[in-house]
Amino acid sequence: MSCLNARHIALSGRLGTRLPARLILFSLAGIIVGCGGATPTGEDTSSPPPPAAVLDFSPIAGEWVGEVTESVLDRFITYDATITLEEAAQANRRIGLYAYGPAQDPIDPPGVVSQDCGGSLVALDVDGSIYEVEEFLTYGQERCRDGVIRFDHDEAEDTLAYRWYTDAGELHATALLTRNQ
């Protein structure tokens, strides 16, 4: 409810109908001034919030590959990873894609291959050589779960140290990724 409407309701009672016209005009002028410049339509005239900062992923843009080692209960499994990153994105916006699999689990019988999984990566932060993204699975949800990945870019070697964290912040998987030429 606009400021004018709220104050009009307060004046429209039994006393409002017996007030002299001049008093009503002065009261209305005070109400309008007291509304702090609110627009009659109730529209918000404040400036829109600034757009989210664009995170620069250009040093690590491109396709990266490697073998991930993940701690699962009391054993380690390995699987191939392919990460594709764009040059830039606003925070909390899509920055790339990922694909994992097939997993090689020492408990699986020989010849049994676990399914692949993958999805979208969303940019979270850039701090020096550390790039942080969040995973959002689009396939293979039965086998994999979302998490947060931190990449540490070694410019001299042009490699990415890959660290995968659970939602609880526990480190569960690592890899050294190289550019797919």
N, C-alpha and C positions, 0 to 999 in steps of 0.2 A: 504494500500500500504506500502511495507516495506521501510525502510530508504534508502536502496541501490537503489531501483526502483525509488523513488522520486528524488534522486539526479542525477540518470542516465538521467532522462527526462530533467533536467536542462542543462546537458552537451551535449545533442544530437541535439542541434540546429545547425544553420549555422556555428558558430564558432567552434563547437566540431569536425568537420571534417577536419579542417585545423591546429589543434594543433599538435606539434611534439609528437612522440610516448612517449618520456621520460616524458614530461609534463603530458600526459594523465595517465601514470602509477602512478606518484606522486599524481595526483588528485584522482585517484581511491583509493590509500592507505589512503589518508586523509578522503575520504568518508567512507571507511570501519571502520576506527578508530572512526570517528564521529558518527557512528550509535550506539555507546554505547553497542556493543556486541550483537546486535540483531542477531538472528539465520537466516540463509539464507532461511529457510522455513517459517519464520514468526511465528513460534510456540512460545507460552508463556512458558518461562523456570522458571518463578517465582514459589514459593511454593504454593500449594493449600491452601485455607483458612482453619483454624482449624475447626474441626467439632463443631456443636453447643453443648453447655453444656448439660449433662444429668441431668434432674431434678429428685430428689429422692422423690417418693410418697410412699415408702415402709411403713411408719408408718400408712398410711390410705388405703393401698391396700386392696381390697376385696369388698364385696357387702354391701351397706348401704341402709336402708329403713326409711321412715318416711312420715308424712303428711305435705304438703306444704300449706301455706296460702299466697295467692297472692291478691294484691290490683288491682282491675280492675274497672276503672272509680270511681263510688261512692259506690262500694260494695267489699266484700271479697269472693273469691272462695277458695275451698280447693280441693286437689287432692293428690293421693298417688305418691310417688317418689321412684324409685329404681335406685341407682347409683352404677356402677361397675368400680373400678379403678385398674389399673395395678401398678406394683411396680416402674417403671421408664420409662421415655421417654425423647427424646430430646425436647427442646423448640419448640413449634409449630408443634408437632407430636401427633398422637392419643395416649391417655392415658387410655381411657375407653369408656363406654356406659352409656346412661341414658334412662329412660322410665318414662313418666308421665301419670296419668289418672286412672280412669275416673274422670272428674271434677264434683264437686258438686256445682252448681251455684244456689243461692237462687231465681233467676229469672226464671230458667228453670221450666216447669211444673213438678209435681211429676212423677217419672218413666222415665223421659227423661235423658239419660246419654250422656254426651259429649264424643267425640272420644278421644282415647289415642294419644299420640305423643312421639317422642323420636329420638335418633340419637347418634352421636359420640361426645366424649369429647376430646378436644385438650389441651395439657399442655401449660400453659403460664408462670407461675412463682411459686416459693416456697420461702417464707420468714418466717423463724421460724416455727410457727405453722399454718401459713396461706398458703393455697394452692389455686391457681387460675387456672381455666380452662375456655375454651370457648365452647359453644354448637354449633353443626351443625346438624340441623334437617334432618332426612332421611325419616320420615313419620309423617303425621299429620300437615303438613304446613298450612292447612286451619284453624286450631284451635290455633296453638302455634307459637311462634317466637323465634329466636335464641337470646342468651344473654351471659353474663359472670357470672360464679358462683365463689364465694369465700367461701372456707371451712375453718373454724377455728377449729382445732383439740384440744379437751380437753383430754389429755392423761390419767389423773386420772379417768375420767368417761368413756373414750373411746367413745366419741360422736363427731359428726361433727355439728357445727353451720353452717347452709346453708344460704347463701344470694345470691339472683339472681338479677342481674342488667341488665337494658336495654342497647342497644347500645349507648344511650345518657348518660349512667352512673347513671341512677336513680334506686334506690332500690325499687323493686316491689314485691319480694317474700322472705319469710323466712321459716325455718324449723329447727328442731333438729333431726338429723339422728342418728340411732343406727346401729350397725353391725348386719347383718342378719346371725344368727348362724345356 
